[in-house]
Amino acid sequence: TIRGRIREYFEAFSACWPRIRLSYASKANGTMAVLAIAHKEGCWIDCASEGELRAALGAEIPAESCCLHGNNKSAGELLFAFDAGVGEVIADNFEELAMLATNFDLRTSSTRVLLRLAPGVAPQTHAKISTGQAETKFGFSIADGSAERALCYCLERGIPVHGFHCHVGSQLLDPEAQVAGGLALARFAAHMKQKHGFAADLLNLGGGLGARYTDEQRMAVGDYCRMLVNALAPTLAEADLNPGLAQEPGRAIVAEAGVTL
């Protein structure tokens, strides 16, 4: 079931956009055997803590195929990730950017940085797993100018930022919020190219597609990918941007692959 679901995602996503990436959100199930399956099927591993990163490394997944997520990273966690050679850090706040700027020689590192943005989207899901609204504690707000200030901070200090990320929430059975969040990300990328000459190389559209636990009517992956990419494509084309697009499904990959006894 896990392998089939990942392959379904890859087929659907690659049919809509030429350069794609899937990152498995390991918080959904961090069992090392599951992580190994996801990696063998072509996924990066999205790690929300040092512990999750250690699990991925313990599953013999190369660090360059892992990204470190999380909104409260310590300097120690960042140091571990950089020493391991993690492929990407998803930066969440100005304190983290300051740690990156002062504690690491980013010029000699292969690790790249994505800025997590809050797109100002309130999805229809449980309040505890809603993360895209303007007042969220996750990411740099587009609405109040924090996202633009974060990009400028990176450009001025040589932080190797290569794109933007957003995640509006989890267990979303209606894709409207995910589409709106992705479109906000694309519009922001277009504006940053026009204003600062920064051409984003990657847009990570997050995860959150709902899973079927009982009688939920989840959206087909193919329909979802087409809806998401079709919403972004005109904005990116008008700005002459051709970034890679990423998604980071978690429970949408594993939730239907097991039972609770």
C-alpha positions as CSV (number, residue, x, y, z in Angstrom):
1,T,0.0,0.0,0.0
2,I,2.8,2.4,0.9
3,R,4.7,1.7,-2.3
4,G,1.6,2.0,-4.4
5,R,0.6,5.3,-2.9
6,I,4.0,6.8,-3.4
7,R,4.1,5.6,-7.0
8,E,0.6,7.1,-7.5
9,Y,1.9,10.4,-6.3
10,F,5.0,10.4,-8.5
11,E,3.0,9.5,-11.6
12,A,0.3,12.1,-11.0
13,F,2.7,14.9,-10.0
14,S,5.2,14.3,-12.8
15,A,2.4,14.3,-15.4
16,C,1.6,17.9,-14.4
17,W,5.1,19.4,-13.9
18,P,8.5,18.5,-15.4
19,R,10.6,18.9,-12.2
20,I,9.1,17.5,-9.0
21,R,10.1,16.2,-5.6
22,L,8.3,14.2,-3.0
23,S,9.4,14.3,0.6
24,Y,7.8,11.8,3.0
25,A,6.8,13.6,6.2
26,S,8.3,11.1,8.6
27,K,6.2,12.4,11.6
28,A,3.4,10.4,10.1
29,N,5.2,7.1,10.8
30,G,8.9,7.2,11.6
31,T,9.5,3.5,11.8
32,M,12.9,3.0,10.1
33,A,11.5,0.2,7.8
34,V,8.9,2.7,6.5
35,L,11.5,5.4,6.0
36,A,13.6,3.0,4.0
37,I,10.7,2.0,1.8
38,A,9.9,5.7,1.1
39,H,13.5,6.4,0.2
40,K,13.8,3.4,-2.1
41,E,10.6,4.6,-3.8
42,G,12.3,7.9,-4.6
43,C,11.2,10.2,-1.7
44,W,13.3,12.6,0.3
45,I,12.7,12.3,4.0
46,D,11.2,15.3,5.8
47,C,12.4,15.4,9.4
48,A,10.8,17.6,12.1
49,S,13.5,17.1,14.7
50,E,17.0,15.7,15.3
51,G,15.4,12.5,16.5
52,E,13.6,12.0,13.2
53,L,16.8,12.8,11.3
54,R,18.7,10.3,13.3
55,A,16.0,7.7,12.5
56,A,16.5,8.4,8.8
57,L,20.2,8.2,9.0
58,G,19.8,4.9,11.0
59,A,17.7,3.6,8.1
60,E,20.8,4.2,5.9
61,I,19.2,7.1,4.0
62,P,21.8,9.6,2.8
63,A,21.7,12.9,4.6
64,E,21.6,14.7,1.3
65,S,18.2,13.2,0.8
66,C,16.8,14.5,4.1
67,C,15.5,17.9,5.1
68,L,15.3,19.3,8.6
69,H,12.0,20.9,9.4
70,G,10.6,22.3,12.7
71,N,9.7,25.7,14.2
72,N,11.9,25.5,17.3
73,K,15.2,24.1,16.2
74,S,18.1,24.5,18.6
75,A,21.7,25.4,17.6
76,G,22.6,21.8,18.5
77,E,20.1,20.4,16.1
78,L,21.3,22.6,13.3
79,L,24.9,21.7,14.0
80,F,24.1,18.0,13.9
81,A,22.2,18.5,10.6
82,F,25.0,20.4,9.0
83,D,27.7,18.0,10.2
84,A,25.7,15.2,8.8
85,G,25.4,17.0,5.4
86,V,21.6,17.3,5.4
87,G,20.3,18.3,2.0
88,E,18.0,21.1,3.1
89,V,17.0,23.1,6.1
90,I,13.5,24.6,6.1
91,A,13.9,27.8,8.1
92,D,10.9,29.0,10.2
93,N,11.8,32.2,12.0
94,F,14.3,35.0,12.3
95,E,16.1,33.5,15.4
96,E,16.8,30.5,13.2
97,L,18.1,32.6,10.4
98,A,20.4,34.4,12.9
99,M,21.8,31.1,14.0
100,L,22.4,30.1,10.4
101,A,24.2,33.3,9.6
102,T,26.5,33.3,12.7
103,N,27.2,29.7,13.5
104,F,27.9,28.0,10.1
105,D,30.2,28.6,7.1
106,L,27.4,28.3,4.6
107,R,29.7,29.0,1.7
108,T,31.4,25.6,2.1
109,S,28.2,23.7,2.9
110,S,26.1,21.8,0.4
111,T,23.0,22.3,2.6
112,R,20.5,24.7,1.1
113,V,17.7,26.7,2.8
114,L,14.0,27.0,2.2
115,L,12.0,29.7,3.9
116,R,8.7,28.5,5.3
117,L,6.0,31.1,4.7
118,A,2.6,31.6,6.3
119,P,0.3,32.3,3.3
120,G,-2.7,33.6,5.3
121,V,-5.0,30.6,4.5
122,A,-7.3,29.1,7.0
123,P,-8.2,25.5,6.0
124,Q,-11.2,23.5,6.9
125,T,-9.7,21.1,9.4
126,H,-9.2,20.7,13.1
127,A,-7.8,23.8,14.8
128,K,-4.8,21.8,16.2
129,I,-3.6,20.9,12.7
130,S,-4.3,24.1,10.9
131,T,-1.0,25.9,10.2
132,G,-1.4,28.3,7.3
133,Q,-3.4,31.1,8.7
134,A,-2.0,34.6,9.1
135,E,-1.6,34.4,12.9
136,T,0.1,30.9,12.9
137,K,3.2,30.3,14.8
138,F,4.7,28.5,11.8
139,G,6.7,30.4,9.2
140,F,7.2,34.0,8.0
141,S,4.0,35.9,7.3
142,I,3.5,37.1,3.8
143,A,0.9,39.6,4.9
144,D,2.9,41.6,7.4
145,G,6.1,41.7,5.3
146,S,8.1,39.2,7.4
147,A,8.5,36.8,4.4
148,E,10.1,39.6,2.3
149,R,12.3,40.7,5.2
150,A,13.5,37.1,5.7
151,L,14.5,36.8,2.1
152,C,16.4,40.0,2.2
153,Y,18.1,38.9,5.4
154,C,19.3,35.7,3.6
155,L,20.4,37.5,0.5
156,E,22.4,40.1,2.5
157,R,24.1,37.6,4.7
158,G,24.9,34.9,2.1
159,I,22.4,32.3,3.4
160,P,21.9,29.9,0.5
161,V,18.2,30.2,0.2
162,H,16.8,28.5,-2.9
163,G,13.1,28.8,-2.5
164,F,9.9,28.9,-0.4
165,H,7.7,26.5,1.5
166,C,4.2,26.5,2.9
167,H,2.0,23.9,4.7
168,V,-1.5,25.0,5.5
169,G,-2.7,22.0,7.6
170,S,-3.3,18.3,7.8
171,Q,-6.1,15.9,6.9
172,L,-7.6,18.3,4.4
173,L,-10.5,16.6,2.5
174,D,-11.3,19.8,0.6
175,P,-8.2,21.0,-1.4
176,E,-9.3,24.6,-1.7
177,A,-7.0,25.8,1.1
178,Q,-4.0,23.9,-0.3
179,V,-4.6,25.4,-3.7
180,A,-4.9,28.9,-2.2
181,G,-1.7,28.4,-0.2
182,G,0.2,27.2,-3.2
183,L,-1.0,30.2,-5.3
184,A,0.0,32.6,-2.6
185,L,3.5,31.0,-2.7
186,A,3.7,31.4,-6.4
187,R,2.6,35.0,-6.3
188,F,5.1,35.8,-3.6
189,A,7.9,34.1,-5.7
190,A,6.9,36.2,-8.7
191,H,6.9,39.4,-6.6
192,M,10.3,38.6,-5.2
193,K,11.7,38.1,-8.7
194,Q,10.3,41.4,-9.9
195,K,11.4,43.4,-6.8
196,H,14.7,41.7,-5.8
197,G,15.8,39.7,-8.8
198,F,15.5,36.4,-6.8
199,A,14.4,33.5,-9.0
200,A,13.2,30.7,-6.7
201,D,14.5,27.3,-7.7
202,L,12.1,25.3,-5.6
203,L,8.5,25.8,-4.2
204,N,7.5,23.3,-1.6
205,L,3.7,23.2,-1.5
206,G,3.5,21.1,1.7
207,G,1.3,18.1,2.4
208,G,-2.0,17.6,4.1
209,L,-4.1,15.7,1.6
210,G,-6.7,13.9,3.6
211,A,-6.7,10.2,4.2
212,R,-9.6,7.7,4.6
213,Y,-9.8,6.5,8.2
214,T,-13.4,5.5,8.2
215,D,-15.9,6.9,5.7
216,E,-14.1,10.0,4.6
217,Q,-14.2,10.8,0.9
218,R,-10.6,11.6,0.0
219,M,-9.7,13.3,-3.2
220,A,-7.9,11.3,-5.9
221,V,-4.2,12.1,-6.0
222,G,-4.3,12.7,-9.7
223,D,-7.1,15.2,-9.5
224,Y,-5.4,16.9,-6.6
225,C,-2.1,17.3,-8.4
226,R,-3.7,18.7,-11.5
227,M,-5.8,21.2,-9.5
228,L,-2.8,22.4,-7.5
229,V,-0.4,22.7,-10.5
230,N,-3.0,24.3,-12.8
231,A,-3.6,27.0,-10.2
232,L,0.1,27.9,-10.0
233,A,1.2,27.5,-13.6
234,P,-0.1,30.8,-15.1
235,T,1.5,32.9,-12.3
236,L,4.8,31.2,-12.7
237,A,4.7,31.5,-16.5
238,E,3.9,35.2,-16.4
239,A,6.9,35.8,-14.1
240,D,9.1,33.6,-16.3
241,L,9.8,31.3,-13.3
242,N,10.3,27.5,-13.8
243,P,11.0,26.2,-10.3
244,G,10.9,22.6,-9.2
245,L,7.7,21.8,-7.3
246,A,7.7,19.7,-4.1
247,Q,5.1,18.1,-2.0
248,E,5.5,16.4,1.4
249,P,2.7,13.9,2.0
250,G,2.7,12.0,5.3
251,R,-0.5,10.4,6.5
252,A,-1.7,10.4,2.8
253,I,1.0,7.9,2.2
254,V,0.8,5.7,5.3
255,A,-2.6,6.1,7.0
256,E,-4.4,3.5,5.0
257,A,-1.5,1.0,5.2
258,G,-2.2,-0.3,8.7
259,V,-4.7,-0.8,11.5
260,T,-4.7,-0.1,15.2
261,L,-5.2,-3.1,17.5
